[in-house]
């Protein structure tokens, strides 16, 4: 079972698309996008993604990518 990273389409438009593209090319991560993840206030303020149900956020796409990989490493599924 691969880690699951979920993105809000509005947040992709805010700048997290770069992170989405990187993760989409990683065969060890499942990536999904949704119309809304219901974190609208957070979505308006920062780039973020849900990683196995946990919020990971950052100010820049490169930082978000790094934090997502770090979160996955520190919180294995099994």
MMTF fields as JSON, N, C-alpha, C and O atoms, coordinates in Angstrom:
{
  "mmtfVersion": "1.0.0",
  "mmtfProducer": "UNKNOWN",
  "numBonds": 311,
  "numAtoms": 312,
  "numGroups": 78,
  "numChains": 1,
  "numModels": 1,
  "chainsPerModel": [1],
  "groupsPerChain": [78],
  "chainIdList": ["A"],
  "bondAtomList": [4, 2, 8, 6, 12, 10, 16, 14, 20, 18, 24, 22, 28, 26, 32, 30, 36, 34, 40, 38, 44, 42, 48, 46, 52, 50, 56, 54, 60, 58, 64, 62, 68, 66, 72, 70, 76, 74, 80, 78, 84, 82, 88, 86, 92, 90, 96, 94, 100, 98, 104, 102, 108, 106, 112, 110, 116, 114, 120, 118, 124, 122, 128, 126, 132, 130, 136, 134, 140, 138, 144, 142, 148, 146, 152, 150, 156, 154, 160, 158, 164, 162, 168, 166, 172, 170, 176, 174, 180, 178, 184, 182, 188, 186, 192, 190, 196, 194, 200, 198, 204, 202, 208, 206, 212, 210, 216, 214, 220, 218, 224, 222, 228, 226, 232, 230, 236, 234, 240, 238, 244, 242, 248, 246, 252, 250, 256, 254, 260, 258, 264, 262, 268, 266, 272, 270, 276, 274, 280, 278, 284, 282, 288, 286, 292, 290, 296, 294, 300, 298, 304, 302, 308, 306],
  "bondOrderList": [1, 1, 1, 1, 1, 1, 1, 1, 1, 1, 1, 1, 1, 1, 1, 1, 1, 1, 1, 1, 1, 1, 1, 1, 1, 1, 1, 1, 1, 1, 1, 1, 1, 1, 1, 1, 1, 1, 1, 1, 1, 1, 1, 1, 1, 1, 1, 1, 1, 1, 1, 1, 1, 1, 1, 1, 1, 1, 1, 1, 1, 1, 1, 1, 1, 1, 1, 1, 1, 1, 1, 1, 1, 1, 1, 1, 1],
  "groupList": [{"groupName": "UNK", "atomNameList": ["N", "CA", "C", "O"], "elementList": ["N", "C", "C", "O"], "formalChargeList": [0, 0, 0, 0], "bondAtomList": [1, 0, 2, 1, 3, 2], "bondOrderList": [1, 1, 2], "singleLetterCode": "X", "chemCompType": "L-PEPTIDE LINKING"}],
  "groupTypeList": [0, 0, 0, 0, 0, 0, 0, 0, 0, 0, 0, 0, 0, 0, 0, 0, 0, 0, 0, 0, 0, 0, 0, 0, 0, 0, 0, 0, 0, 0, 0, 0, 0, 0, 0, 0, 0, 0, 0, 0, 0, 0, 0, 0, 0, 0, 0, 0, 0, 0, 0, 0, 0, 0, 0, 0, 0, 0, 0, 0, 0, 0, 0, 0, 0, 0, 0, 0, 0, 0, 0, 0, 0, 0, 0, 0, 0, 0],
  "groupIdList": [1, 2, 3, 4, 5, 6, 7, 8, 9, 10, 11, 12, 13, 14, 15, 16, 17, 18, 19, 20, 21, 22, 23, 24, 25, 26, 27, 28, 29, 30, 31, 32, 33, 34, 35, 36, 37, 38, 39, 40, 41, 42, 43, 44, 45, 46, 47, 48, 49, 50, 51, 52, 53, 54, 55, 56, 57, 58, 59, 60, 61, 62, 63, 64, 65, 66, 67, 68, 69, 70, 71, 72, 73, 74, 75, 76, 77, 78],
  "secStructList": [7, 7, 3, 3, 3, 3, 3, 3, 2, 2, 2, 0, 0, 0, 0, 0, 2, 2, 2, 2, 2, 2, 2, 2, 6, 7, 6, 6, 3, 3, 3, 3, 3, 3, 1, 7, 7, 1, 7, 2, 2, 2, 2, 2, 2, 1, 3, 3, 3, 3, 3, 6, 6, 3, 3, 3, 3, 3, 1, 1, 2, 2, 2, 2, 2, 2, 2, 2, 2, 2, 2, 2, 2, 2, 1, 7, 7, 7],
  "xCoordList": [0.839, 0.0, 0.887, 1.772, 0.646, 1.413, 0.809, -0.389, 1.633, 1.088, 0.146, 0.346, -0.877, -1.859, -1.704, -1.745, -1.525, -1.421, -2.576, -2.747, -3.378, -4.57, -4.425, -3.96, -4.832, -4.745, -6.121, -6.96, -6.339, -7.523, -7.204, -6.126, -8.122, -7.868, -7.617, -6.839, -8.264, -8.031, -6.61, -5.985, -6.096, -4.74, -3.723, -2.638, -4.065, -3.19, -3.027, -1.925, -4.129, -4.084, -3.313, -2.776, -3.259, -2.534, -1.025, -0.257, -0.581, 0.849, 1.338, 2.508, 0.464, 0.928, 0.983, 1.337, 0.64, 0.684, 2.087, 2.23, 3.108, 4.484, 4.756, 5.381, 4.287, 4.439, 3.642, 4.131, 2.426, 1.578, 2.3, 2.316, 2.896, 3.583, 4.753, 4.965, 5.505, 6.636, 6.135, 6.656, 5.126, 4.62, 3.913, 3.979, 3.247, 2.54, 3.51, 3.126, 4.749, 5.762, 6.495, 7.39, 6.126, 6.732, 5.845, 4.724, 6.322, 5.489, 5.175, 4.34, 5.842, 5.628, 4.641, 4.466, 3.992, 3.011, 1.756, 1.84, 0.6, -0.681, -1.122, -1.175, -1.436, -1.798, -3.196, -3.51, -4.027, -5.385, -5.657, -5.085, -6.524, -6.977, -8.492, -9.189, -8.981, -10.413, -10.826, -9.995, -12.102, -12.63, -12.484, -12.238, -12.637, -12.506, -12.236, -12.825, -11.347, -11.067, -11.645, -11.423, -12.392, -13.072, -12.127, -12.445, -10.984, -10.049, -9.858, -8.727, -10.962, -10.945, -10.087, -9.361, -10.15, -9.348, -7.863, -7.059, -7.498, -6.093, -5.675, -4.569, -6.547, -6.268, -5.974, -5.135, -6.66, -6.472, -5.167, -4.679, -4.594, -3.412, -2.096, -1.082, -2.098, -0.843, -1.047, -2.177, 0.058, 0.025, -0.078, 0.589, -0.911, -1.057, -1.509, -1.959, -1.373, -1.884, -2.215, -1.677, -3.095, -3.355, -2.481, -2.523, -1.694, -0.805, -1.281, -1.115, -1.872, -2.476, -3.417, -3.484, -4.143, -5.128, -4.599, -5.386, -3.284, -2.678, -2.37, -1.916, -2.618, -2.325, -0.833, -0.221, -0.265, 1.125, 1.055, 0.456, 1.674, 1.581, 2.94, 3.866, 3.027, 4.274, 3.965, 2.846, 4.993, 4.837, 5.212, 4.791, 6.004, 6.479, 6.365, 6.42, 6.207, 6.061, 7.23, 7.02, 8.451, 9.616, 9.598, 9.913, 9.227, 9.141, 8.031, 8.194, 6.904, 5.801, 6.217, 5.921, 6.894, 7.375, 8.279, 8.12, 9.223, 10.165, 9.435, 9.734, 8.481, 7.744, 6.879, 6.716, 6.325, 5.512, 6.383, 6.017, 7.525, 8.431, 8.911, 9.032, 9.179, 9.609, 8.493, 8.75, 7.26, 6.124, 5.934, 5.677, 6.059, 5.909, 6.99, 6.718, 8.212, 9.32, 9.135, 9.421, 8.663, 8.514, 7.253, 7.145, 6.294, 5.025, 4.693, 3.777, 5.428, 5.169, 3.767, 3.214, 3.216, 1.864, 1.826, 0.825, 2.91, 2.94, 4.193, 4.393],
  "yCoordList": [-1.18, 0.0, 1.247, 1.389, 2.128, 3.362, 4.467, 4.448, 5.431, 6.607, 7.342, 7.336, 7.971, 8.707, 10.196, 10.639, 10.963, 12.415, 13.012, 12.73, 13.851, 14.436, 15.954, 16.613, 16.485, 17.915, 18.474, 17.793, 19.709, 20.475, 21.198, 21.774, 21.171, 21.792, 23.291, 23.854, 23.94, 25.371, 25.622, 26.61, 24.728, 24.885, 24.585, 25.167, 23.686, 23.449, 24.74, 25.076, 25.461, 26.724, 27.8, 28.73, 27.672, 28.637, 28.399, 29.259, 27.228, 27.009, 25.616, 25.306, 24.765, 23.424, 22.464, 21.297, 22.94, 22.105, 21.53, 20.39, 22.318, 21.858, 20.628, 19.666, 20.668, 19.526, 18.341, 17.212, 18.587, 17.532, 16.824, 15.594, 17.599, 17.022, 16.132, 15.068, 16.566, 15.769, 14.455, 13.386, 14.537, 13.339, 12.399, 11.181, 12.942, 12.14, 11.223, 10.143, 11.652, 10.863, 9.881, 9.168, 9.839, 8.904, 7.664, 7.75, 6.514, 5.31, 4.761, 3.868, 5.296, 4.818, 5.666, 5.467, 6.618, 7.493, 7.543, 7.697, 7.414, 7.589, 9.037, 9.527, 9.721, 11.136, 11.311, 10.784, 12.059, 12.349, 13.836, 14.523, 14.329, 15.715, 15.718, 14.893, 16.665, 16.8, 18.235, 19.143, 18.432, 19.778, 20.61, 21.814, 19.972, 20.662, 19.628, 18.546, 19.963, 19.097, 19.672, 19.12, 20.787, 21.436, 22.04, 22.074, 22.511, 23.26, 24.641, 25.067, 25.337, 26.56, 27.67, 28.341, 27.882, 28.956, 28.636, 29.522, 27.397, 26.981, 27.079, 27.527, 26.667, 26.672, 28.088, 28.278, 29.076, 30.466, 31.053, 32.051, 30.437, 30.996, 30.347, 31.034, 29.028, 28.305, 27.215, 26.851, 26.704, 25.5, 24.33, 24.308, 23.358, 22.212, 20.983, 21.061, 19.85, 18.58, 17.714, 17.913, 16.766, 15.76, 14.557, 14.012, 14.149, 13.004, 11.93, 12.047, 10.888, 9.831, 10.422, 9.94, 11.472, 12.097, 13.223, 13.901, 13.447, 14.517, 15.719, 15.567, 16.909, 18.128, 18.426, 18.441, 18.661, 19.109, 20.402, 20.445, 21.472, 22.767, 23.449, 23.139, 24.393, 25.121, 26.415, 26.642, 27.255, 28.535, 28.465, 29.311, 27.456, 27.336, 25.882, 24.968, 25.663, 24.295, 23.375, 22.217, 23.882, 23.05, 22.613, 21.468, 23.541, 23.248, 22.232, 21.337, 22.367, 21.423, 20.02, 19.046, 19.921, 18.608, 17.98, 16.809, 18.753, 18.262, 17.812, 16.753, 18.618, 18.286, 17.042, 16.264, 16.848, 15.655, 14.405, 13.429, 14.434, 13.278, 13.028, 11.88, 14.09, 13.955, 13.346, 12.472, 13.799, 13.264, 11.775, 10.994, 11.397, 9.983, 9.151, 8.059, 9.665, 8.924, 8.791, 7.737, 9.845, 9.841, 9.136, 8.8, 8.907, 8.291, 7.153, 7.272, 6.052, 4.927, 4.353, 4.414, 3.8, 3.235, 1.992, 1.737, 1.222, -0.008, -0.095, -1.069],
  "zCoordList": [0.0, 0.0, 0.0, 0.844, -0.932, -1.053, -0.193, 0.087, 0.23, 0.905, -0.044, -1.259, 0.515, -0.272, -0.005, 1.143, -1.078, -0.973, -1.761, -2.947, -1.077, -1.682, -1.779, -0.849, -2.92, -3.185, -3.505, -4.094, -3.114, -3.494, -4.807, -4.95, -5.747, -7.049, -6.918, -7.688, -5.958, -5.74, -5.251, -5.636, -4.4, -3.905, -4.999, -5.016, -5.905, -7.06, -7.848, -8.283, -8.03, -8.758, -7.988, -8.589, -6.654, -5.816, -5.861, -5.432, -6.382, -6.497, -6.165, -6.39, -5.631, -5.261, -6.45, -6.284, -7.638, -8.845, -9.077, -9.52, -8.778, -8.953, -8.079, -8.526, -6.851, -5.934, -6.45, -6.438, -6.901, -7.461, -8.6, -8.662, -9.501, -10.658, -10.242, -10.824, -9.241, -8.752, -8.166, -8.485, -7.312, -6.635, -7.603, -7.439, -8.595, -9.591, -10.342, -10.791, -10.475, -11.171, -10.261, -10.714, -8.998, -8.044, -7.955, -7.453, -8.431, -8.438, -7.039, -6.895, -6.013, -4.652, -3.863, -2.66, -4.545, -3.898, -4.761, -5.98, -4.13, -4.819, -4.627, -3.499, -5.721, -5.68, -6.262, -7.329, -5.544, -6.003, -5.901, -5.055, -6.757, -6.644, -6.517, -7.108, -5.732, -5.49, -5.768, -5.756, -6.016, -6.213, -4.956, -5.029, -3.792, -2.514, -1.431, -1.434, -0.508, 0.636, 1.924, 3.001, 1.824, 2.953, 3.983, 5.172, 3.544, 4.387, 3.756, 3.519, 3.484, 2.681, 3.282, 2.548, 4.602, 5.191, 5.08, 4.791, 5.303, 5.164, 3.7, 3.398, 2.803, 1.366, 0.873, -0.007, 1.438, 1.028, 1.55, 1.019, 2.598, 3.253, 2.845, 2.722, 2.634, 2.402, 1.37, 1.042, 0.865, 0.044, 1.005, 2.04, 0.667, 1.559, 0.789, -0.354, 1.455, 0.944, 2.155, 3.244, 1.95, 2.974, 2.668, 1.565, 3.644, 3.485, 4.445, 5.659, 3.891, 4.708, 5.749, 6.88, 5.364, 6.236, 7.106, 7.767, 7.127, 7.928, 7.044, 5.91, 7.569, 6.814, 6.866, 7.934, 5.694, 5.562, 4.767, 3.692, 5.302, 4.628, 4.544, 5.293, 3.602, 3.379, 2.634, 2.173, 2.53, 1.832, 0.352, -0.438, -0.024, -1.405, -1.868, -1.046, -3.163, -3.679, -3.326, -2.963, -3.432, -3.127, -1.661, -1.338, -0.788, 0.647, 0.912, 1.742, 0.212, 0.387, -0.031, 0.661, -1.146, -1.61, -0.563, -0.218, -0.059, 0.947, 2.213, 2.765, 2.668, 3.889, 3.713, 4.653, 2.521, 2.263, 2.338, 2.993, 1.674, 1.738, 3.171, 3.599, 3.895, 5.29, 6.137, 6.965, 5.934, 6.675, 6.4, 7.316, 5.148, 4.763, 5.439, 5.937, 5.456, 6.067, 7.574, 8.143, 8.222, 9.681, 10.159, 11.338, 9.258, 9.619, 8.668, 7.853, 8.763, 7.85, 8.066, 9.164, 6.999, 7.085, 7.973, 8.643, 7.978, 8.761, 9.568, 10.293]
}
